[in-house]
Structures are given as structure tokens and as C-alpha cells.
Amino acid sequence: MFNTKMQYNVLSYKSALRNIRVWLQVMLSYLFIAAIIATLTCAYLTEINATVITVCLILGALIGGYQAEAIRKKVGLHQYALQLHQQRDLH
């Protein structure tokens, strides 16, 4: 017994959640790479250096956020998710 406006709100909500999820996936993938770099750097230095960890994670988050915004503006998050899904189906 949904009216049209309520259905639109539900679809809009689901679309917004999907876009947030894709944005976070892009940003967190760069953050994960930064965490690996920080770990390897600390292993090379043979000490846990909070400054190195912090700088690496901040740079990873900034680069990831920048890339996510670039994807959002150029391709669109929904279209990007579809492209990723199509690539996954090809393999």
C-alpha cells in the first residue's frame, strides 16, 4: 500500500546508501594500501613509529577521498559500481 511518493523515497534512500557504500569502498581501498605501506615502513625501521603511521594513513585517506570524488563527478558512483560488477562477471 505504498503511494508513489513513498516508493520514490525508498528508492532514493537505497540509491543513496549504495552510493555511500561505493564511495567508502573506493576511499578505504586507498586507506588499506596506505596501511600496508605504513606497516612495511615500520618493519623496515624496526620500530613502531606513530608519525609514519599517521602520515601514511592521512595521505591514504586524502588520496582515496580525492579519487572517490573524482569518480563521483566524472563517471558517477552507480555507473562505477556497474562497471566493477561487469568486470567481476568477466573473470
N, C-alpha and C positions, 0 to 999 in steps of 0.2 A: 504494500500500500504506500509506496514512495511516490511522491509527486516529482515532477521534472526538476524542480529547483533542488530538492533534496538529493536526487540522483546525481545531479551535476556537482553538488558539494562533496559527495562521497568520492566521485571520480577525481575531482580536483585534489582532494586530500590524499588519495592513493598516488596520484601523479606527483604531488609534492614530496611524499615520502620516498618514492622511487628516485626522484632527482636528488634528494638529500643523500640517499644511500650511495648513488653513483658518485656524487661529489666527494663524499668521505672515502670511498674506495680509491679514487684517484689520489687524493691527498695522503691517505695513510700508506699507500704503496711507496711513495717517496719517503715518508717518515720511517718506514721499515728499512729501506735501503740506507738511510742515514744512521739508523740504529746499528746496522751491520758494520758500517764504516767506523762508527764510534767504538764498537766492540773490538774491531781489528786494530784500530789505532791504540787503544788502551792495552791490548795484548802486546803490541809492538813495544810500547813504552814500559811494559811490565808493571804497570800501576793503574789503579782506577783514578782517572783524572776527571773530576766533576766538570771542569771548564770545557774540556774536549767533548764530553758527552752532551753538555748543554748547548754548545755552539753547533755541533753536528745536528742535534735534534731540532733546534730552531731553524737552521738553514734548510733541513729536510722539510719541515712544516711550511716554511715560506715558499720554497720551490714547488712543493706539492699543491699548496693553495693557489699559487700563480697558474700552474698547469691546469688545475681543475676549473679555474675561472676562464682560462683561455679556451678550454674545451666547451664550457657552457656558452661562451659568447660566439664561437666560430661554428661549432657543429650542433650544439645542443646536447644536454645530458641524456635525454631519451634516445636520440639518434645514436649517440655514442654507445649507450648500453645495447642497442640493437646490433650495432657493428661488432661489438665484443661477442655477443651471443652468436652471430653468424660465423665469426672466426672460430669460436669454440666448436660449432657444429661441423666445420670443415675438417677438423683434426680427428 
